[in-house]
Structures are given as structure tokens and as C-alpha cells.
Amino acid sequence: MSSTLRSQIDSTTSSSPPTQLAIVLLAWSATSSNSPQELISHTSGHTHLDEKKSHPVTLDSIFRLASCTKLITSLAALRLVQAGKLSLDDSEIISTHLPELVVQEVFTSAPGEPFTYKKRKNPITLRALLTHSSGSGIDLIDERLKAWRKARGERSLTLTGPVAEAHSVPLLFEPGEGWVYGGGLDWAGLLVERVSGIRFGEFLRKEIFDIVGCDERIGFMGDLRSAGISEEDIVQTVTRKGDGSGSLKAWPTVSSKAELGGGGLLASSRNFGKVLRDLIAGESRLLERRWIDALFEPQFEEGGMAVLALRKSVPVFRQMTGPLTDSITPEGVNHGLGGMVIREDSEVLGKTTGTMTWGGAFSCMWFVNREQGVAAYYASNVFPPMDPPTSKLTNEFIKEVWTKAGKDRVNS
């Protein structure tokens, strides 16, 4: 890791007051002839603003993954597809195991208009749930769903739900005819639970975490508590004070009793990294080659309504993905079964085609490129996600990873 990036990171966490509380940087490189090797490993900062509670951040410090959870949920679903217990395109499986979802009607009214609906005509599939193209929205974000809850005298249930109750809301569009960041992965987690017959967190432990060698510092909060880990052991989530200084204050987080496949996991960077490393290994322990390939394949047909809707949202993601998408056109973006997929090379970074990436509400983000043998993770704890100071650091990290990975390939 360059001294320049190290200095940039450490200066933000060591300033008085700090402008970043906790940061972990991890990256690996692999070729077809070797297992993933560490490119970057750096920790900076402390776990809490209160010095009495705080400890230096380590690779074992536990962060809230937020929407970085989605990758693990996708892997869990594909484990069941691989075992023949689920199908990406059999809508009958969804009808059987998620009856609360399939009865939902589709909004026909625009935001601000009186609510009107129509019966759904298109099937809902696991593929649609994993790619945010099912029509299932989030009442915390979508204006129609916010108004719908308010009209019913209800509060948002997205973060506190049980999953079926939180996401039993009208669909925002016909399945397959749009894209919206929504509740699909929460539904997918519930589907895994119902099909497997065991609690979702237990399934993840057995079918993901144990296989790649994770310890107890990854899971839903209930699992962590069972392992003797308390809320005080989690890296504190922070936000900026808003006074122009860039200094930080605590941001209250909601601990849901529901095991949310879209955003409920917590993990040490060491453990989340073990999942990412498996995806660039010559032979994944989690998925056969067929399903690893499927994970990264673009899922949306060119010219279709889903891909057009996704590409309209690309400017929103650029704070998170930075140089991965800055120099490419919207046509260079598609969606895989595990995250956003980049289909063009970057003028800044080079061969980025085939990269899959996503991030979370507390400024964590990851990216993986199997063709180039690169995986990386930026762990942080700032809300809202990727505010300008955080985005700047993330962008520099992404550039550093690709520079070092390129040198590593030349020297291998």
C-alpha cells in the first residue's frame, strides 16, 4: 500500500476531532495458477467516539454490512439452486414458498395521485428477486410506498419488519419490466429459510461461513449475541455534525429481530474478506464453476425495460463506485446475480470489464473481478453512504488496488 494512501487514511482517523472513525482496507490478487494473495491490508481508527468504550480498529472489528449483505444472500440462494432445491426461473417455487409476495397487486397510480392498482400478470422468479427487477420496493425510500404506509396509519417496516410483513406492499411495476433498489433480497433470504427448513442465519453459518473458514464474528445480531458479542463490540455508526467541520457524531442504528437478507448482517473485515477471496480462487468452495459464472453474468437484455431503468440510476451509484464507472457510459453497466456488473473497460483503471460491485448504507463497498483475479473490500461506518470525504478515500483505494493488481499480474 502506498505511503500516500496510508497517510490520507490515517490523517482522517487521527485528526482531532477525527473526520473518519474507522476504516479497514483489504484487497487480494489471484491468477489461475495460485490462490488469492494479499495485496493490501490496513486498519485505521477506533471503534467508538467515546474514548472510554473505544479500541483500535483491527481486522476482527465488527462492522454493519448493510447492503453488502446482499452478496451473501445471493450466494446462499445459489447454493440451493446448485443443490437442485431452488430454480432461478421457476415461478411456482415463489408462489409456493412466498405466498405473501405473489398476492401483491401493481401500482398503476403515479406518485402524488390517489392509489390505483392492477393485478400482476408477469411471474415473479428468484432471478428477479436477486436483480431488483421483481417490482418489490422499499417503504423507506419509495415515495408511493411512504404515502401508502401513511394512508394506512403505519410506519416504515423495512428495517424492523418481519420480512413478509415489511415487504407485503404493492409492486412498483410488473416483474421484469423495471428496476428499483428494493426488497428482493429480503424476500430471497426468507425463501432460503423456507425452502431449507432452517433459520436463515443458521443456513448461512452452515452453507457459507463455515465452508470458507469464518469465525463467530459474522452473522445476524442474534447469532453474535449467542457467541457473547454485544452491541458495544460493534464499530459505532457515525454521521457528520453538519457544522462544516467534518467532525462526527453518533448515528442511531436499528437492530432488527428479523434476519434481513438485504442488509442485516454484521461481520469482521477478515470474515467478509474470506467470502470475497473464495470468488477469485481457482476453485471456489462455495459454488461450482457453472454457478460462479452465472453470478457474474449480465442478467438484463439490451434494450429491455429493466436495464434501461438500472442505467438511469447509475449517477446515484457513482459516489460508491467512483473510478470503476466514472469513465464508462451508462451502457457499460448491467446487473448480475450478486451485484452491479461493469461491461466496459475504464479509461482510468484499465481492464474493468467483468467487475461486480456493490456497497452499503454505512459506506462499506466491495468489488470482484474474476477475469483479472482481483477482490477488494473497503469497510467503514459513515452515514449517509459515501459522502464526499468518504467517497474521495474510496476512490483512491480503488485506484490503488487496480494499480497494485496490474503490477502483480505482470510479475506473476
C-alpha positions in Angstrom: 0.0 0.0 0.0 1.4 3.4 -1.0 2.6 5.7 1.7 0.3 8.4 0.1 -2.9 6.5 0.6 -1.8 5.3 4.1 -1.2 8.9 5.1 -4.5 10.0 3.6 -6.5 7.4 5.5 -4.6 7.7 8.8 -4.8 11.5 8.8 -8.6 11.4 8.8 -8.9 9.0 11.7 -6.1 10.5 13.8 -7.1 14.2 13.5 -8.6 15.9 16.5 -11.5 15.6 16.1 -11.4 12.7 13.6 -13.3 13.1 10.3 -13.4 9.3 9.8 -13.8 7.0 12.8 -12.9 3.6 11.5 -11.6 2.3 8.1 -10.3 -1.1 7.0 -8.8 -1.7 3.6 -8.4 -5.3 2.2 -7.5 -6.5 -1.3 -6.3 -9.7 -2.9 -5.0 -10.8 -6.2 -5.0 -14.3 -7.8 -4.0 -15.9 -11.0 -5.2 -19.2 -12.4 -2.1 -20.9 -11.0 -2.3 -19.6 -7.4 -4.6 -19.0 -4.5 -5.5 -15.4 -3.6 -2.6 -13.4 -2.2 -2.9 -10.3 -0.1 -2.4 -7.1 -1.9 -3.5 -4.6 0.7 -4.3 -4.9 4.4 -4.6 -1.8 6.5 -6.6 -0.8 9.6 -7.1 2.8 10.9 -9.0 4.5 13.6 -11.1 3.4 16.6 -14.3 1.6 17.3 -16.2 4.3 19.2 -16.2 8.1 19.6 -16.3 7.7 23.4 -12.6 7.0 24.3 -13.8 5.0 27.4 -15.5 2.5 25.1 -13.1 2.6 22.2 -10.4 0.3 21.0 -8.1 0.5 17.9 -9.7 -1.0 14.8 -8.4 -4.4 13.7 -9.3 -6.9 11.0 -11.5 -8.5 13.7 -13.5 -5.4 14.5 -17.2 -5.9 13.5 -18.9 -3.6 11.1 -22.5 -3.4 10.0 -22.5 -4.7 6.4 -25.8 -3.1 5.5 -26.4 -3.9 1.8 -23.1 -5.7 1.4 -25.2 -8.4 3.0 -26.9 -8.9 -0.4 -23.9 -10.7 -2.0 -24.0 -13.3 0.8 -27.8 -13.8 0.4 -27.3 -14.3 -3.4 -24.6 -16.9 -2.7 -26.9 -18.7 -0.2 -29.7 -18.8 -2.8 -27.3 -20.1 -5.5 -26.2 -22.8 -3.1 -29.8 -24.1 -3.1 -30.0 -23.7 -6.9 -26.8 -25.7 -7.2 -28.3 -28.4 -4.9 -31.5 -28.6 -7.1 -33.7 -27.2 -4.3 -34.4 -23.8 -6.0 -34.6 -22.6 -9.6 -33.8 -19.2 -10.9 -36.8 -19.2 -13.2 -39.5 -21.4 -11.7 -42.2 -19.0 -10.6 -44.1 -21.9 -8.9 -41.4 -22.1 -6.3 -42.1 -18.4 -5.4 -45.8 -19.0 -5.4 -45.4 -22.0 -3.1 -43.0 -20.5 -0.6 -43.7 -16.8 -0.7 -47.5 -16.5 -0.9 -47.4 -13.1 0.7 -45.4 -11.7 -2.2 -47.3 -13.2 -5.1 -50.7 -11.8 -4.0 -49.5 -8.2 -4.2 -51.0 -6.0 -6.9 -49.1 -3.5 -9.0 -49.4 0.3 -8.6 -50.9 2.0 -11.6 -51.0 5.4 -10.0 -48.1 7.9 -10.2 -46.6 9.4 -7.0 -49.0 12.0 -5.6 -52.1 10.5 -7.2 -54.8 8.6 -5.5 -53.8 4.9 -5.2 -54.9 2.6 -8.0 -53.7 -0.9 -8.7 -54.0 -3.8 -11.2 -53.5 -7.5 -10.8 -50.0 -8.7 -11.6 -49.6 -10.5 -14.9 -45.9 -11.4 -15.1 -44.4 -14.2 -13.0 -42.0 -13.5 -10.1 -38.8 -15.5 -10.1 -35.8 -15.9 -7.9 -33.8 -14.3 -10.7 -36.0 -11.2 -10.5 -35.6 -11.1 -6.7 -31.8 -11.2 -6.9 -31.6 -8.5 -9.6 -34.1 -5.9 -8.1 -36.4 -6.4 -11.1 -39.3 -8.0 -9.3 -41.2 -4.8 -8.6 -40.8 -5.1 -4.8 -39.9 -1.7 -3.4 -38.8 -0.3 0.0 -41.2 1.8 2.1 -38.2 3.7 3.5 -37.2 5.1 0.0 -40.1 5.0 -2.5 -42.4 8.0 -2.3 -45.5 6.0 -3.2 -44.8 3.4 -0.6 -44.2 6.1 2.0 -47.5 7.6 1.2 -49.2 4.2 1.2 -47.9 3.5 4.7 -49.0 6.9 5.9 -52.5 6.5 4.4 -52.8 3.2 6.4 -51.6 4.8 9.6 -48.5 2.7 9.6 -44.8 3.5 10.0 -42.0 2.1 7.8 -41.3 -1.5 8.5 -38.3 -2.0 6.1 -35.7 -2.1 8.8 -37.7 -3.6 11.7 -40.2 -5.9 9.9 -40.7 -9.4 9.9 -39.7 -9.7 6.3 -43.1 -10.9 5.0 -44.9 -8.1 6.8 -42.4 -5.4 5.9 -42.4 -6.2 2.2 -46.1 -7.2 1.7 -46.6 -3.9 -0.2 -47.9 -3.1 -3.7 -45.4 -3.8 -6.5 -43.9 -0.7 -8.2 -44.0 -2.2 -11.7 -44.7 -5.5 -13.4 -41.9 -8.1 -12.6 -39.2 -7.9 -15.2 -40.4 -4.5 -16.6 -38.3 -2.2 -14.5 -35.5 -1.9 -11.9 -35.7 -0.5 -8.4 -33.5 -0.8 -5.4 -36.0 -2.8 -3.3 -36.9 -5.7 -1.1 -36.0 -8.6 -3.4 -33.0 -9.8 -1.4 -35.0 -9.7 1.9 -37.6 -11.9 0.1 -34.7 -14.1 -1.2 -33.4 -14.6 2.3 -36.9 -15.7 3.5 -37.2 -18.0 0.5 -33.9 -19.7 1.5 -35.2 -20.1 5.1 -38.5 -21.6 4.0 -37.0 -24.0 1.4 -34.1 -25.2 3.5 -36.3 -25.6 6.6 -33.8 -23.9 8.9 -33.4 -20.4 10.2 -31.7 -18.1 7.6 -28.8 -17.2 9.9 -28.2 -20.9 10.6 -28.2 -21.7 6.9 -25.6 -19.0 6.3 -23.4 -20.4 9.0 -23.6 -23.9 7.7 -23.6 -23.3 4.0 -21.4 -20.2 3.7 -19.4 -19.1 6.7 -18.1 -22.5 8.0 -17.2 -23.5 4.4 -14.9 -20.5 3.9 -13.5 -20.7 7.4 -15.2 -17.8 9.2 -15.2 -17.5 13.0 -18.1 -16.3 15.1 -17.6 -12.6 14.1 -20.1 -12.8 11.2 -23.8 -13.2 11.3 -27.0 -11.6 12.4 -27.1 -9.8 15.7 -28.9 -12.7 17.4 -26.1 -15.1 16.3 -23.4 -12.7 17.5 -25.2 -12.3 20.9 -25.2 -16.1 21.2 -21.5 -16.0 20.7 -21.0 -13.5 23.5 -20.8 -10.4 21.3 -22.7 -7.4 22.4 -23.8 -4.1 20.7 -20.8 -2.4 22.5 -18.5 -4.7 20.5 -19.8 -3.4 17.1 -18.0 -0.5 15.5 -20.1 2.6 16.1 -22.0 4.1 13.2 -21.4 7.8 12.8 -22.6 10.8 10.7 -21.3 14.3 10.3 -22.4 17.1 12.7 -23.4 19.4 9.8 -21.5 22.4 11.1 -19.0 22.4 8.3 -16.1 21.0 10.3 -16.5 17.4 9.1 -16.5 16.2 12.6 -18.6 13.2 13.7 -21.4 12.3 16.0 -23.2 9.0 16.7 -25.8 7.8 14.2 -28.6 5.7 15.8 -28.9 2.3 14.2 -31.9 -0.1 14.3 -31.2 -3.7 15.4 -33.9 -5.8 13.7 -35.0 -9.1 15.1 -35.7 -10.1 11.5 -32.8 -11.8 9.6 -32.8 -9.4 6.6 -31.1 -10.8 3.5 -30.9 -7.4 2.1 -29.0 -5.7 4.8 -28.9 -7.3 8.3 -25.5 -9.0 8.6 -22.6 -7.8 10.7 -19.0 -9.0 10.1 -15.4 -8.5 10.8 -13.5 -7.5 7.7 -11.4 -10.7 8.0 -14.5 -12.8 7.7 -16.2 -10.9 4.9 -12.9 -11.0 3.1 -12.9 -14.8 3.2 -16.2 -14.8 1.2 -14.7 -12.4 -1.4 -11.5 -14.4 -1.7 -13.4 -17.5 -2.5 -14.9 -15.8 -5.5 -11.5 -15.3 -7.2 -10.0 -18.6 -6.1 -9.2 -21.0 -8.9 -11.8 -23.4 -7.4 -14.5 -21.9 -5.3 -15.5 -23.8 -2.2 -19.0 -22.3 -2.3 -20.1 -22.7 -5.9 -19.3 -24.9 -8.9 -17.8 -23.1 -11.9 -21.2 -23.0 -13.7 -22.8 -21.1 -10.9 -19.9 -18.8 -10.2 -20.1 -17.8 -13.9 -23.8 -17.3 -13.5 -23.2 -15.0 -10.5 -21.2 -12.6 -12.7 -23.2 -12.8 -15.9 -25.2 -9.8 -17.0 -28.9 -10.6 -16.4 -30.7 -7.9 -18.4 -31.3 -8.0 -22.1 -30.1 -4.9 -24.0 -32.9 -2.6 -24.8 -35.2 -4.1 -22.1 -37.1 -2.0 -19.5 -35.1 -3.4 -16.6 -31.6 -2.5 -18.0 -32.9 1.0 -19.1 -34.2 1.7 -15.6 -31.0 0.4 -14.0 -28.9 2.7 -16.2 -30.9 5.7 -15.2 -29.7 5.1 -11.6 -26.0 4.9 -12.5 -25.3 8.5 -11.4 -26.6 7.6 -7.9 -24.0 4.8 -7.7 -21.0 6.8 -8.9 -20.3 8.1 -5.4 -19.8 4.5 -4.3 -18.1 3.0 -7.4 -16.0 6.1 -8.3 -13.4 5.3 -11.0 -15.0 1.9 -11.7 -17.8 3.7 -13.5 -16.6 7.4 -13.9 -15.2 7.0 -17.4 -17.7 4.5 -18.8 -21.1 5.1 -20.4 -24.3 4.0 -18.8 -24.4 1.3 -21.5 -21.4 -0.2 -19.7 -23.5 -1.2 -16.7 -25.7 -4.3 -16.2 -26.7 -6.4 -13.2 -25.5 -9.8 -12.2 -27.0 -12.2 -9.6 -24.7 -10.7 -6.9 -24.4 -7.0 -7.7 -23.9 -4.4 -10.4 -21.7 -5.7 -13.3 -19.4 -3.4 -15.3 -19.2 -4.3 -19.0 -16.7 -1.7 -20.3 -13.1 -1.0 -19.5 -12.2 2.1 -17.6 -10.0 4.8 -19.1 -8.7 5.4 -15.6 -8.2 1.8 -14.3 -7.8 -0.3 -17.4 -9.5 -3.8 -17.7 -12.5 -3.4 -15.5 -14.9 -5.4 -17.8 -16.4 -8.2 -15.7 -16.2 -6.4 -12.4 -19.1 -6.9 -10.0 -19.6 -4.4 -7.2 -22.0 -3.1 -4.5 -21.9 -1.2 -1.3 -23.9 -0.4 1.8 -25.6 2.4 3.7 -22.7 2.8 6.1 -20.0 3.3 3.4 -18.8 -0.2 3.1 -18.2 -1.4 -0.5 -16.7 -4.4 -2.3 -15.7 -5.3 -5.8 -14.6 -8.5 -7.5 -13.2 -9.3 -11.0 -12.6 -13.0 -11.6 -11.1 -12.4 -15.1 -8.4 -10.1 -13.6 -8.2 -12.1 -10.3 -8.9 -9.0 -8.1 -11.1 -8.7 -5.0 -11.3 -5.8 -2.6 -13.2 -4.5 0.4 -13.5 -1.0 1.9 -15.0 -1.2 5.4 -16.3 2.0 7.1 -19.2 3.2 9.3 -20.3 6.6 8.0 -23.9 7.5 7.2 -25.1 8.7 4.7 -23.2 6.3 2.4 -20.2 7.7 0.5 -20.5 11.3 1.5 -17.8 13.4 -0.4 -15.0 12.9 2.1 -15.6 9.2 2.3 -16.1 8.8 -1.5 -12.7 10.5 -2.1 -11.0 7.9 0.1 -12.8 5.0 -1.5 -11.9 6.3 -5.0 -8.2 6.4 -4.0 -8.4 2.9 -2.6 -10.0 1.6 -5.8 -7.2 3.2 -7.9 -4.6 1.7 -5.6 -6.0 -1.8 -5.8 -6.0 -1.8 -9.6 -2.5 -0.3 -9.8 -1.1 -3.0 -7.5 -3.1 -5.8 -9.1 -1.8 -4.8 -12.5 1.8 -4.9 -11.2 1.1 -8.2 -9.5 -0.1 -9.8 -12.8 2.9 -8.5 -14.7 5.3 -10.0 -12.1 3.4 -13.4 -11.7 
